Amino acid sequence: MTLLTFLFLFTGSSLFIPPDTDGLKKGIEQIYQTNFTEATTVFKTYQKRFPNRPEGYFLESMVVWWKVLLQVDSEQADSQFYSSIDKTIARLEELSNANRNRQVADYYIAGSYGFKARLLAIREKWLGAANNGRLSYPVLAKGLAGDYGFVDGKFGTGIYLYYAERVPEKYPIIKPIMVFFPDGDRLKGLSQLEEVMNTGYFTKYEAAWFLMQIYLNFESDFEKARIIGERLYNQFPKNPAIQLNYGNALFRTGKVDQAKEVFENYLTSIEAGKPYFWPYQRVQCSYFLGAIIQREKKPEQALAFYEAAIENYGKSPKKSQQSYYIESLLEAGSLYLRTDKKTKARQNFNLVLKFPNQFNWHQRAREGLKRLG
């Protein structure tokens, strides 16, 4: 579950239509632009105007949710999110118990548990994720049964159907838990997400965000990721997460000049101290810039960027940056070989062998060591 999974999921019932849809949409767009103070103001104003409506309380918590997403390598914002979402659940339970928009309040309560489950899954706390997912499951079951006709209603089910098939492949440990939930359907999930992205109203941006990551990281359909990324980047150029994913997609589709500009701009934003442009992301940006410049046949400049990636990873190692660090070790090692810096090359290749083997890392490192003799 993610931002707006639950908004406008029901159709044909005025109960689920917020009284100020335009205002909520503006607040939602502020979230994606990372204007979190402005977004919070919008949702608090909505709460004052419509104190018995649940949407404003729920969306205020989603501001904190995106703060978590923008620093997902750190658990610094986790406690703030749990506090916010628990406060939301308590307020919505008050509305439900007082029979004020009970059906809608219960729906957003389920959504809140879904978000708690999502964060616990990110932290690989599978039992807690499953327990919170169980509390949100009745709403999801209605969606899977096709009870919601509104196109945005397919966002939550699309996410579920896709990841229910793909995540157990990546994390076999959760397979025993998934036997209690409906089967996934990768292709149907993708189809539903694409429909929401193209014709949805409130959830189209979130569907696009998820599809970009899916095509980039799971499906390896880099051209689709680039097309979606361009759409999001043009609309939300201030969003650091969108920038990095778009730059990645540009690089993987051979649009290296555009990719270079994106990563250079990202480094400039880090140096300027812009919010949510974290210094540890220098690792990723430096790796890609090194790879781009190496294609331009400028090995000395490329090596400087690889060395910057390695140095910055050493200052602040983050899980999300590990693959870029290892790739930088390998590429720098190969460049050291060309200039007969054998000691440095050996150090790099031996460091690679200390990490789990992915993407032929160990084979490439051993080939480098073999070339050293």
N, C-alpha and C positions, 0 to 999 in steps of 0.2 A: 504494500500500500504506500502511496506517496501523495504529495500535495494535490488536493482537489479530486482524489479518487471518489470521494463521497459526495461532492457537490453536484447537484442536479442529476443524481443518479435515477431519480424517479420521474416518471412522466405521467401526464394525465391526472395529476393530483396537485391542486394549488397549495396544499400543505407544504410541499417541498420546494416551492418557488420563492426565493427570498424577495422581500419587498423593495430592495434597492440593488438590483442586479448590476447596474452600471457602476455604482459605487464599489461594490465588491470586486468587480473586474479591474478597476483602477488600482485597488489595493493589491490585488494579485500580481499585476504587472510591476508594481513597485517592489514586490518580493524578488522577482526575477532580475530586476535592475540592481538588486542589493541595496535599495533604499529602505532599509528596515525600519528606521524611525518613522518615515512617512507612511509605510504600510501599517505599522502599529497604530498610528494616529487614525487612519481610515477605519480600522477594525474596532477601535475603542469608541469612535464616534458612532459607528453602527450599533454597538452594544447599548449606548445611551439612548439612541433613538428607538431601538427595538430590543428592549431588555429580555423579552421572552422568546426571542429567536436564538437558535443555537449557533448559526453560521459564524457570527462575529467572534465568539469565544474560541471556536475551533480554529479559525484562520489566524487568530492572534498566536496560537501555539505553532502554527505552520511557519511563522516568521522565525521562531527559534529553531524549528526543524531545518530550515535552510542555512542557518548559522552552523548547525552541526554538519551539514553536507559540505560546506565550504571549508571546514577544518576537520574532515573525516579522519585524518591520520592522528588526530588528538582527541582525547576524551574530555577536553576542557569544557565543552559546551553541553556534555551529556546530562550532567546533573541539572542544569538550567532547563533543558528540554523535559526531563522527567518531572520536574517540579511544575512546569507550565502545563504539561498535558494532564497530570494528575489533578491540578486545579481546575482545568477545563472539564474533566470527567465529573468532578464533584459538583460544579455549577450545572452541568447538563443533567445530572441525576436529580438535583433540586427541581429543575423544570419538569422533568419526567414525573417525579413524585407528586408535584402539584398539578399534574395533568395539563401543563401548558405546552402545547405542541409536542405531546409525548412521543408520538411516532417519529417525528423529525429528531427530537432530542436523543431518543434511543439509537437512531441511525448514526448520529455523530459520535455517540459514546462508543459504538462499535468501531467507527473510523479511528477514534483516538487509540483504542487498543491495538488496531492494526498498525499504527505508526510506532507504538511502543515495541511491537513485535519486530518491525522492520529494523529499528536501531539495535535491538538485542541480537538480531541475525547478523548485522554488520559486525558486531563485536564477537560473533561466533558463540553466543550464549544460547545454544539451541533449545534447551529446556524452557527457559524463560520466554523465548520467542514463540515456541509452540503453545505455551499456556496463554499468552496474550492473543495469539492468533486464534485460539479456540474461542475466546470471548468475542472476537469480531466475525467469526465464521458464519453465523446465521445470515448476516447481510450478504456476504459473499455467495452463499448458497442460493439465495434468491436471484442474484445476478447470473450465476451459472445456469440456472433453470430458465433464463430468458424472460424473467418477470419485468425487466426494465426495458422500455422501448426507446428511450432517449439515447442518442448516440454517445453522449459523454458517459453514460452508464457502462459502456463497454471498456472503459479505461481500466477499472479495477480488475475486471475479469480477464482482460487481455494480459495485464501484468501477471496475474496468477497463472493463467494457462501456459504462458511462455516459461516462466521461471520454475513452475512446478515440474516441468520436464527437464529443464537445463541445470538447475541448481543441484539436484541430487547427483547428476553426472559429475559435477565439480566437487561436491562435498558428500561423499558416500555415507558419512556418519549420520546424515539426517534421513536416509532412506527408511529406517524403521519408523520414524515419526510420521512420514508422509503417507503411510498405509492408512491413516485415519482420515485422510483428506482426498478429495476427488483427484483423478489423474490429470496430468497436464496435457497440453496439446500445443506444441511449439508453433506450428503453422497457423492454427486458428488464433493463437495469441498475437502473433505478428499481424495478421489480417485485421484484428479488432483494433490494435494500437494504430495502425496506419489509417483506418477509417476515422478514428477519433482525431488524429493529427490533421487530417484533411478536411473534415466536416464538423468537428466538435467546436464548442464555444468556450467553455470555461477550462477544459482540460487539454486543449490542443497543444499548448506549450509543454506541458508536462509529458504528454505522450511523445512529442517530438524529442524531448530531452532523453527519455528512456530509449527510444528507438535509435538515437544516435549512439548511445553507449552500447546497446545490444549489437548493432551492426559493426561497431568498432571492435568490441572486446569478445563477443561470442560468435557472431556469424562471419566475421572477416569480410564483410561486404563494404569495403572502404568507400566506394563511390556513393552508395546510399548514405553512408555516414557523413560524407562531405556535403552532399546536397542538403541534408537536414541541418547540418552544422552551420552552413551558410545562412540559412533562413533564421536560425536562432541568433547567430552572431550579429546579423544586420539589425535585428530587433532589440537585442539585449547586449550591446557591445561592452557594457561595464561588468558583466558577470564573469568572474575568473574561471569558473568551472567550464563554462561554455567555450571560453577562449582556448583553454588547453585542449579540450576534446576536438575543437574545430581545427586547431593547428596540427594535431596528430593526424586527423583525417586528410588534411591538405598534403601533408608529407607523404602519406601512404598512397595517395593517388597521383603523386608526381608533380603536384602544384608547389614546387619547392620555393619559388620566389614569394608566393603568398604566405606559405608556412613560415618562411624566414621573417617576414614582417610581423606576423602574429607573435612569434616567440621573442623577437627583439622588443616589441611593445610590452610584452609581459614582463621582461626583465627591467624595462624602464619603469613600469608600475611598481615593481618590487623596490627599486632604488628610491622611488618617490614616496614610499611608505603608504601606498594606497591600501585601504581596508581589504582584507581577505586575499591579498597577494602575498603569500607567505614566502619567506626567504628560502625555505627548503625546496621550493619548486624550482630554484635555480638549477637543480640537478637535471630535471627533465628538459628544461629550456636549453641548457648548455649542451646536453647530449644531442638534441635535434639540430641545434645550430652547428655543432661539430660535424654531424653527418651531412648536413646541407653543404657546408663549406668544403668538406672532403670531396663531394661530388663536383665542386667547382675546381678541383685539382689544386687546392691550396693547403697542402698537408700541415705546414707549420701553424697556420691559423686554426685549422681543425683540431690539431693536437692541444692547442691552448684551451679550447672549449671543453675537450674531453677531460683535460686535467682540472679544469674548473668544476666540472660535474663531480669528479672523484673527490676533490677537496671539500666541496660543499656537502656531499653525502657524509663524509667523515665528521663534519661539524654537527650534523643533525640527521642521523639515519632514520628514514621513514619507510614503512613497508611499501607505500605506493611508489617510492622512488628507487626501489631496489633493482628492478630490471634495467632502468636507465643507467644506474651505477655500474652494473655488471657489463652492459653493452659498452659503456665508456672504457672500462678496464680492458676489454678485448680489443676495441678499436685503437686505443692508445698503445696497447702492447704491440699490435701489428705495426704501428707507425714507429715505435721504438726500434723494432727489428730492422726497419729500413735504414735507420740512422746509426745502426750498430750500438744501440744503448741496451746491451743484452741484460745487464743486471736489473734495470727497470722493467724490461719486458718480462723477465722471469718472475719478478715480484707480482706483476699484474696477473699473469696466467695462473700462478699458484693461489692468489687470492680468489680467483673465480672458482677454483676447485673446492673451496670451503663452503660454497653455497649449494643449495639443492639444484639438481640438474634440470633445467628447462631450456627449450628453444636451442638445443644442441650446444649449450654453453660449455659443458665439460669436453665435448669432442673438439670444439674450436680451441679451447685452452690447451688441450693435449697436443693438438696439431701445432700450435705456437711453440710449445715447449720442445717438440720434436725438431722444429726448424732451428731451435737454438743449439741443438746437438748435445 
